[in-house]
């Protein structure tokens, strides 16, 4: 074999091959220096799981927008809060204070609902903004001097109406035509409002209250006819029909059973006794001893009784 010849010139580079597998992640770099901004105010500790109502009160904020207290009903006030703070509703005074808010209220005040409960010494309902206990719930009776007739009216029989507002120093009433933001809470409540039935029925049902529950359950699975306190604890944002929807009376026990639609703390439940003037004799009768019976309805202005033979939708809760 003869000697090797000289090496020829290098040819052009070939095409790039396929990319190899990714290598292992390198070690984490050192932590950067802390920021220089001041730490914010810690929020209040949230309630334990399964805690609902006033015992779990939470304040979320004041709306940026201001409104008069003549809204068209409490449902509209709830909807205004929910529009700005998802899932929120108009606070009542005891709920606001139980939340221990660290946000200073507006100097001119923010709209807020009255609170109320059942007096222990004589077993009657009353509006009260002086104490904040879990036995104080939302006051839902019409107050021309405290909630603008359930947030619907600027005057009452020619008299100017007033609504409650929360200020830095106290809760105080102001004319319903004045402009204020709303105090909004996100307190969790177990009650849920499902809607008003599309079908209208009379308040006289062969199956009584059980049939009213069936009619709700048929349209909203798992639901039943609301009672007034339950409806208000659910904070609905849909206004009731102008003509009203059937709803059960609420009641409480203090020495003897009492019916009420004025307060909605957690110790007020469904009134299940026969009321010819409030639940059509448990939703069964148009007459009682020759007297026309009446059933409770929920309207934009609040609860009111109407003749049982009228046809209306049903307010359904779960």
Backbone torsions as a table, in degrees:
resi	resn	phi	psi	omega
1	UNK	NA	135.2	179.5
2	UNK	-79.5	175.2	179.9
3	UNK	-66.9	152.3	-179.3
4	UNK	-68.4	140.3	179.5
5	UNK	-78.0	173.1	178.8
6	UNK	-66.2	147.5	178.6
7	UNK	-68.7	134.5	178.8
8	UNK	-74.6	172.8	179.6
9	UNK	-65.6	149.0	178.9
10	UNK	-68.4	131.5	178.4
11	UNK	-75.5	171.3	179.0
12	UNK	-65.4	153.6	-178.9
13	UNK	-66.1	141.4	176.9
14	UNK	-78.5	175.2	178.9
15	UNK	-66.2	150.3	-179.7
16	UNK	-65.1	141.2	177.6
17	UNK	-78.1	174.7	178.7
18	UNK	-66.3	149.8	-179.3
19	UNK	-65.9	141.8	177.5
20	UNK	-77.1	173.0	178.6
21	UNK	-65.3	150.5	-179.4
22	UNK	-66.1	138.3	177.8
23	UNK	-73.9	172.9	179.8
24	UNK	-68.2	148.5	178.1
25	UNK	-64.8	135.6	179.4
26	UNK	-73.8	170.7	-179.4
27	UNK	-67.0	152.1	178.8
28	UNK	-66.4	136.6	178.5
29	UNK	-72.8	168.6	-179.0
30	UNK	-66.2	149.7	179.4
31	UNK	-68.0	138.6	178.7
32	UNK	-71.9	166.9	-179.2
33	UNK	-67.2	149.7	178.8
34	UNK	-65.4	154.3	177.4
35	UNK	-66.4	164.9	-176.9
36	UNK	-101.2	-4.8	-179.4
37	UNK	-71.3	151.4	179.6
38	UNK	-73.1	145.6	179.0
39	UNK	-70.2	139.1	178.6
40	UNK	-72.1	169.1	178.9
41	UNK	-71.4	127.0	179.6
42	UNK	-61.6	140.0	176.7
43	UNK	-77.0	164.6	179.7
44	UNK	-68.3	152.1	178.6
45	UNK	-66.7	134.4	179.8
46	UNK	-71.7	158.9	179.5
47	UNK	-71.0	160.6	177.0
48	UNK	-68.8	159.9	178.3
49	UNK	-60.9	143.0	179.2
50	UNK	82.9	3.6	177.9
51	UNK	-96.7	129.2	-176.4
52	UNK	-130.8	167.7	173.8
53	UNK	72.6	-158.1	-173.5
54	UNK	-57.7	-27.9	178.0
55	UNK	-66.3	-17.4	-179.3
56	UNK	-115.9	28.1	-173.2
57	UNK	-55.8	133.7	178.3
58	UNK	-139.4	128.1	176.3
59	UNK	-98.0	138.8	-177.4
60	UNK	-112.2	-29.9	179.2
61	UNK	156.0	175.5	175.9
62	UNK	-103.2	138.2	-179.2
63	UNK	-63.2	148.4	176.1
64	UNK	-72.1	-33.3	180.0
65	UNK	-84.0	150.2	176.9
66	UNK	-111.0	148.1	-176.2
67	UNK	-140.2	161.9	168.2
68	UNK	-80.2	169.2	177.4
69	UNK	-84.8	3.0	178.9
70	UNK	-98.4	85.0	-169.5
71	UNK	-101.8	-22.8	-173.3
72	UNK	103.9	10.5	177.4
73	UNK	132.6	161.6	179.4
74	UNK	-64.0	-33.5	179.6
75	UNK	-59.2	-35.6	178.9
76	UNK	-68.6	-38.6	177.9
77	UNK	-63.5	-42.8	176.5
78	UNK	-60.6	-43.2	-177.8
79	UNK	-63.5	-35.5	179.0
80	UNK	-66.4	-40.1	175.0
81	UNK	-64.6	-46.5	-176.6
82	UNK	-63.6	-29.2	179.3
83	UNK	-66.6	-34.7	-177.8
84	UNK	-93.6	-35.6	179.8
85	UNK	-127.3	102.1	-173.6
86	UNK	-51.8	130.8	176.9
87	UNK	80.5	5.8	-177.0
88	UNK	-95.3	172.3	179.7
89	UNK	-148.6	168.3	176.8
90	UNK	-65.7	124.6	178.5
91	UNK	-67.1	156.1	160.9
92	UNK	-106.5	163.7	-167.7
93	UNK	-59.5	-48.4	-179.0
94	UNK	-62.5	-40.9	178.5
95	UNK	-59.4	-44.8	-180.0
96	UNK	-59.9	-46.3	-178.2
97	UNK	-71.8	-33.9	177.1
98	UNK	-65.5	-23.4	179.3
99	UNK	-78.0	-12.3	178.9
100	UNK	52.6	51.1	-177.9
101	UNK	-62.8	141.4	174.4
102	UNK	-104.1	8.4	178.6
103	UNK	-93.1	120.8	-177.1
104	UNK	-69.5	127.8	179.1
105	UNK	-65.2	158.7	176.2
106	UNK	-59.3	146.7	-178.5
107	UNK	-57.4	-39.5	-178.5
108	UNK	-87.1	0.7	175.2
109	UNK	95.2	158.4	176.0
110	UNK	-129.2	142.0	179.7
111	UNK	-60.0	141.6	178.9
112	UNK	-154.2	150.9	-179.2
113	UNK	-81.2	150.7	172.7
114	UNK	-66.9	154.6	173.2
115	UNK	-108.4	160.7	179.4
116	UNK	-161.2	162.3	179.9
117	UNK	-157.9	-167.0	-178.7
118	UNK	-107.9	121.8	-178.6
119	UNK	-70.2	132.5	-175.5
120	UNK	-73.1	-33.2	-171.6
121	UNK	-77.5	-25.1	178.3
122	UNK	-135.1	3.6	173.0
123	UNK	64.3	41.0	174.4
124	UNK	-121.8	158.7	178.3
125	UNK	-84.2	149.4	179.3
126	UNK	-151.8	152.5	173.0
127	UNK	-86.8	134.8	-176.5
128	UNK	-155.7	125.0	178.0
129	UNK	-113.5	11.7	-174.4
130	UNK	-90.7	-19.6	-179.5
131	UNK	-128.9	152.1	-180.0
132	UNK	-125.5	91.4	177.1
133	UNK	-124.3	165.9	-179.5
134	UNK	-70.3	-9.8	176.2
135	UNK	-87.8	-3.6	176.2
136	UNK	-97.5	123.0	177.1
137	UNK	-117.6	-166.4	179.9
138	UNK	-72.3	135.0	173.2
139	UNK	-87.4	122.5	-171.9
140	UNK	-116.8	4.2	173.8
141	UNK	-76.1	157.9	179.8
142	UNK	-70.6	128.4	177.6
143	UNK	-127.8	105.4	177.2
144	UNK	-68.2	-20.0	-178.5
145	UNK	-105.9	11.0	-177.0
146	UNK	-148.6	-26.3	178.6
147	UNK	-141.5	31.3	175.6
148	UNK	52.9	39.7	-175.9
149	UNK	54.4	58.1	-177.3
150	UNK	57.9	41.4	173.6
151	UNK	61.6	42.3	-178.2
152	UNK	-128.1	-19.5	-166.7
153	UNK	-136.1	142.1	175.8
154	UNK	-88.9	-23.5	177.8
155	UNK	-138.8	158.7	177.2
156	UNK	-138.8	110.1	-177.6
157	UNK	53.8	40.5	177.1
158	UNK	85.2	-2.4	-179.9
159	UNK	-102.1	136.5	178.0
160	UNK	-61.7	134.5	177.7
161	UNK	-91.9	157.6	-179.1
162	UNK	-130.4	148.4	177.8
163	UNK	-124.4	153.7	-178.3
164	UNK	-76.8	140.8	173.9
165	UNK	-131.6	153.4	175.9
166	UNK	-106.5	126.9	178.9
167	UNK	-116.4	174.0	178.4
168	UNK	-59.4	-31.0	-175.6
169	UNK	-99.0	-26.2	-174.1
170	UNK	-169.8	172.9	168.7
171	UNK	-95.6	133.0	-176.8
172	UNK	-149.3	154.2	-179.0
173	UNK	-86.7	147.1	176.0
174	UNK	-139.1	157.2	-177.9
175	UNK	-56.7	137.9	-173.8
176	UNK	-67.0	-16.4	179.6
177	UNK	-85.5	-5.5	178.9
178	UNK	-79.9	156.9	-176.4
179	UNK	-97.3	129.9	178.2
180	UNK	-149.5	152.4	169.3
181	UNK	-70.6	176.4	-180.0
182	UNK	-110.9	142.1	172.7
183	UNK	-86.0	120.9	-172.3
184	UNK	-117.5	136.0	179.9
185	UNK	-119.9	154.4	176.1
186	UNK	-121.2	30.3	177.9
187	UNK	-55.8	128.7	177.8
188	UNK	-76.9	133.0	175.2
189	UNK	-121.7	145.2	-179.2
190	UNK	-72.2	-27.0	-175.6
191	UNK	-73.4	144.5	177.0
192	UNK	-132.3	133.7	173.1
193	UNK	-93.9	128.7	-176.7
194	UNK	-97.8	-31.3	179.9
195	UNK	145.3	179.9	176.1
196	UNK	-103.3	136.4	-178.9
197	UNK	-61.1	147.8	177.5
198	UNK	-74.5	-28.1	178.9
199	UNK	-87.3	142.1	175.2
200	UNK	-104.3	138.2	-178.4
201	UNK	-134.9	164.0	172.5
202	UNK	-78.4	167.5	176.9
203	UNK	-85.7	8.8	180.0
204	UNK	-110.3	101.1	-176.3
205	UNK	-116.5	133.9	178.3
206	UNK	-56.6	-32.0	-178.6
207	UNK	-94.4	6.5	176.9
208	UNK	62.3	-145.6	-176.5
209	UNK	-62.8	-35.7	179.4
210	UNK	-59.6	-36.7	178.6
211	UNK	-71.0	-36.9	176.0
212	UNK	-61.4	-40.3	176.4
213	UNK	-63.6	-40.2	178.4
214	UNK	-61.0	-43.5	-178.2
215	UNK	-62.9	-37.9	175.1
216	UNK	-67.4	-47.1	-177.2
217	UNK	-63.0	-29.7	178.3
218	UNK	-65.2	-37.4	-177.5
219	UNK	-91.7	-35.3	-179.7
220	UNK	-127.5	98.1	-172.8
221	UNK	-51.5	130.3	177.4
222	UNK	84.7	1.0	-176.2
223	UNK	-96.0	173.7	-179.0
224	UNK	-151.0	170.4	177.0
225	UNK	-66.3	129.8	178.7
226	UNK	-68.3	156.0	159.2
227	UNK	-106.7	163.4	-166.4
228	UNK	-59.8	-47.1	-179.2
229	UNK	-64.6	-39.7	177.6
230	UNK	-60.4	-46.1	179.0
231	UNK	-57.3	-43.7	-178.1
232	UNK	-73.6	-30.1	176.4
233	UNK	-72.7	-19.2	178.9
234	UNK	-82.6	-11.1	177.5
235	UNK	52.1	57.7	180.0
236	UNK	-63.3	147.7	177.7
237	UNK	-110.3	-2.2	177.1
238	UNK	-98.8	125.5	-178.0
239	UNK	-68.4	141.0	177.1
240	UNK	-66.7	162.2	174.1
241	UNK	-58.8	148.0	179.9
242	UNK	-57.1	-37.4	179.7
243	UNK	-80.3	-2.9	177.3
244	UNK	92.1	160.1	175.5
245	UNK	-129.8	143.9	179.7
246	UNK	-60.6	140.2	178.9
247	UNK	-153.4	149.9	-179.0
248	UNK	-81.2	150.8	171.7
249	UNK	-66.7	154.7	172.7
250	UNK	-105.5	165.0	-179.1
251	UNK	-157.7	168.4	179.3
252	UNK	-145.9	167.8	-177.4
253	UNK	-119.4	114.3	172.8
254	UNK	-140.4	95.1	-175.0
255	UNK	71.0	-47.5	173.5
256	UNK	-141.3	163.2	-178.2
257	UNK	-73.2	141.4	-179.9
258	UNK	-134.2	141.6	174.7
259	UNK	-93.5	141.3	177.9
260	UNK	-156.3	148.3	171.5
261	UNK	-126.5	15.9	-172.2
262	UNK	-95.4	-21.8	-177.5
263	UNK	-134.1	155.7	-176.1
264	UNK	-134.1	42.1	171.6
265	UNK	-71.7	170.7	-175.1
266	UNK	-66.9	-16.3	-179.3
267	UNK	-92.6	13.6	173.9
268	UNK	-106.6	122.9	-177.4
269	UNK	-120.4	-160.4	-178.1
270	UNK	-77.7	136.0	173.3
271	UNK	-89.3	118.3	-173.4
272	UNK	-111.7	7.8	174.6
273	UNK	-78.9	160.0	179.0
274	UNK	-70.3	128.2	176.3
275	UNK	-128.6	105.9	177.1
276	UNK	-68.1	-20.5	-178.8
277	UNK	-105.5	11.8	-177.4
278	UNK	-148.9	-25.8	178.7
279	UNK	-142.3	31.1	175.0
280	UNK	53.0	40.6	-175.7
281	UNK	54.0	57.8	-177.0
282	UNK	57.6	42.3	173.5
283	UNK	61.2	41.1	-178.2
284	UNK	-128.7	-17.2	-168.1
285	UNK	-137.5	140.9	175.5
286	UNK	-89.9	-19.9	-178.5
287	UNK	-136.1	151.5	175.4
288	UNK	-138.9	107.3	-178.8
289	UNK	53.8	42.1	177.7
290	UNK	83.5	0.9	-179.3
291	UNK	-106.3	136.4	177.5
292	UNK	-63.1	135.2	178.1
293	UNK	-92.2	157.8	-179.4
294	UNK	-130.7	146.4	178.1
295	UNK	-121.7	151.7	-179.1
296	UNK	-74.7	140.0	174.0
297	UNK	-130.5	154.5	174.0
298	UNK	-105.6	127.5	-179.6
299	UNK	-121.8	171.8	177.9
300	UNK	-57.4	-27.5	-179.6
301	UNK	-90.2	-1.1	-179.6
302	UNK	121.4	-170.7	-178.1
303	UNK	-77.7	144.8	175.8
304	UNK	-157.3	149.9	-179.6
305	UNK	-87.0	145.9	177.4
306	UNK	-141.0	158.3	-175.2
307	UNK	-58.9	138.9	-171.4
308	UNK	-69.6	-20.5	-179.2
309	UNK	-81.2	-6.3	176.1
310	UNK	-71.9	153.8	179.4
311	UNK	-103.6	128.3	-177.5
312	UNK	-148.6	158.3	171.6
313	UNK	-70.3	175.3	179.8
314	UNK	-116.3	138.0	173.9
315	UNK	-82.0	123.6	-172.1
316	UNK	-115.9	132.1	179.8
317	UNK	-125.1	167.7	178.0
318	UNK	-142.9	NA	NA
